[in-house]
Amino acid sequence: MKLRNIVLSAAALLTISGTAFAQFQNAEKATDYRQSVMTIIGTHFGRIGAVVKGEAPYNKDDVAKNAAIVAMMSTLPWQAFGPGTEGGKAKSEVWSDNDKFKSAAEKMQLAVANLNTAAQSGDLESIKKAFGATGQTCKGCHDDFKKK
C-alpha cells in the first residue's frame, strides 16, 4: 500500500474517531501525547530541512514521504490542548488566548499542506520556499506559546 493511501486512511480514521482522541485521562497524558506528536513532526521536518540546507542529498521520494508524514501528524496535537490539559512546555497563553492559538495552529497546518504539495511535485525550489514558510509558522507559534 502506498504511503499516501496509508496517510489518507489514518486521517480518515482519526477524523471518524476524533472524539475518542479528544479525551485524555489527565493533563499529563495530554502533555505526553502532544509532545510525542511534536517530536515526530520535528524529526520528519528536520529531514526535509537537511535537504533544503544542502546537508543531505535530495531524494524526491524521501522528501515526499517525510512531507506526507508531517502533513498527517500536523492535524493531531491540537486536541491535546483542551481545558484541563495545562502544563508541559505550553505557556498559559494557549488557554488564555485560545483564539490566537487556534489561528496559529491553522496557519501551521495550511503551511504544512503547502509543503506537502510542493514535496509531492518534486520541484526543489518550491519545496525550499514552502519549507521556509512552514518554518516561520512553527517559529511564530513557538515564540508565542511555548516555554523557553
C-alpha positions as CSV (number, residue, x, y, z in Angstrom):
1,M,0.0,0.0,0.0
2,K,1.4,3.4,-0.9
3,L,2.3,5.8,1.8
4,R,-0.3,8.2,0.5
5,N,-3.0,5.6,1.0
6,I,-1.8,4.9,4.5
7,V,-1.8,8.6,5.4
8,L,-5.3,9.1,3.9
9,S,-6.6,6.1,5.7
10,A,-5.1,7.2,9.0
11,A,-6.5,10.7,8.6
12,A,-10.0,9.3,7.9
13,L,-9.8,7.1,10.9
14,L,-8.7,9.9,13.1
15,T,-11.5,12.2,11.7
16,I,-14.1,9.5,12.5
17,S,-12.8,8.7,15.9
18,G,-11.8,12.3,16.8
19,T,-13.9,12.3,20.0
20,A,-12.1,9.3,21.3
21,F,-8.7,11.1,20.9
22,A,-10.1,14.3,22.4
23,Q,-10.4,12.6,25.8
24,F,-7.3,12.2,28.0
25,Q,-7.2,10.7,31.4
26,N,-5.3,13.7,32.8
27,A,-3.2,16.7,31.9
28,E,0.0,14.6,32.0
29,K,-1.4,12.1,29.3
30,A,-2.4,15.1,27.1
31,T,1.1,16.6,27.5
32,D,2.8,13.4,26.7
33,Y,0.6,12.9,23.6
34,R,1.2,16.4,22.2
35,Q,4.9,16.3,22.9
36,S,5.2,12.9,21.2
37,V,3.4,14.2,18.1
38,M,5.6,17.3,18.0
39,T,8.7,15.1,18.3
40,I,7.7,13.1,15.3
41,I,6.8,16.3,13.3
42,G,10.2,17.8,14.2
43,T,12.1,14.6,13.2
44,H,10.5,14.4,9.7
45,F,10.5,18.2,9.2
46,G,14.2,18.2,10.1
47,R,14.9,15.5,7.5
48,I,13.4,17.9,4.9
49,G,15.4,20.7,6.4
50,A,18.7,18.8,5.9
51,V,17.9,18.6,2.2
52,V,16.8,22.2,1.9
53,K,20.1,23.3,3.6
54,G,22.2,21.1,1.4
55,E,23.3,18.9,4.3
56,A,21.7,15.8,2.8
57,P,21.3,14.8,-0.9
58,Y,17.9,15.5,-2.5
59,N,15.9,12.3,-2.9
60,K,12.4,13.2,-4.2
61,D,10.7,10.1,-2.8
62,D,12.2,10.6,0.7
63,V,11.2,14.3,0.8
64,A,7.7,13.4,-0.3
65,K,7.4,10.7,2.3
66,N,8.6,13.0,5.1
67,A,6.3,15.8,4.0
68,A,3.3,13.4,3.9
69,I,4.1,12.3,7.5
70,V,4.4,15.9,8.7
71,A,1.1,16.8,7.0
72,M,-0.7,13.9,8.6
73,M,0.8,14.5,12.0
74,S,0.1,18.2,11.9
75,T,-3.6,17.5,12.5
76,L,-3.0,15.6,15.7
77,P,-1.6,17.7,18.6
78,W,-4.4,20.3,18.9
79,Q,-7.0,18.1,20.6
80,A,-4.5,17.6,23.5
81,F,-4.7,21.4,24.3
82,G,-8.2,21.3,25.7
83,P,-9.4,22.5,29.0
84,G,-7.7,20.8,31.9
85,T,-4.6,19.9,29.9
86,E,-2.5,22.8,31.0
87,G,1.2,22.1,31.6
88,G,4.2,20.8,29.9
89,K,6.1,23.1,27.6
90,A,3.0,25.1,26.7
91,K,2.6,28.6,28.0
92,S,-0.6,29.6,29.8
93,E,-1.5,31.8,26.8
94,V,-2.5,28.6,24.9
95,W,-5.6,28.6,27.1
96,S,-6.0,32.3,28.0
97,D,-5.7,33.4,24.3
98,N,-7.1,30.2,22.7
99,D,-8.4,32.0,19.6
100,K,-4.9,33.2,18.8
101,F,-3.5,29.8,19.5
102,K,-6.1,28.1,17.2
103,S,-5.3,30.6,14.5
104,A,-1.6,29.8,14.7
105,A,-2.4,26.1,14.6
106,E,-4.5,26.6,11.4
107,K,-1.7,28.7,9.8
108,M,0.8,25.9,10.5
109,Q,-1.5,23.2,9.1
110,L,-2.0,25.3,5.9
111,A,1.7,25.9,5.5
112,V,2.4,22.1,6.1
113,A,-0.2,21.3,3.4
114,N,1.5,23.6,1.0
115,L,4.9,22.0,1.9
116,N,3.4,18.6,1.2
117,T,2.0,19.7,-2.2
118,A,5.4,21.1,-3.1
119,A,7.2,17.9,-2.0
120,Q,4.8,15.7,-4.0
121,S,5.6,17.9,-7.1
122,G,9.3,17.2,-6.7
123,D,10.2,20.8,-7.5
124,L,13.1,21.5,-5.1
125,E,12.8,25.3,-5.4
126,S,9.1,25.1,-4.4
127,I,10.0,22.8,-1.6
128,K,12.6,25.3,-0.3
129,K,10.1,28.1,-0.4
130,A,7.3,26.1,1.3
131,F,9.8,24.8,3.9
132,G,10.8,28.4,4.8
133,A,7.1,29.4,5.1
134,T,6.3,26.4,7.3
135,G,9.3,27.0,9.5
136,Q,8.1,30.6,10.1
137,T,4.7,29.4,11.2
138,C,6.3,26.9,13.6
139,K,8.6,29.6,15.0
140,G,5.8,32.1,15.4
141,C,3.7,29.6,17.4
142,H,6.6,28.5,19.5
143,D,7.6,32.1,20.2
144,D,4.1,32.9,21.4
145,F,3.0,29.7,23.0
146,K,6.0,27.5,24.0
147,K,8.1,27.9,27.2
148,K,11.7,28.5,26.5
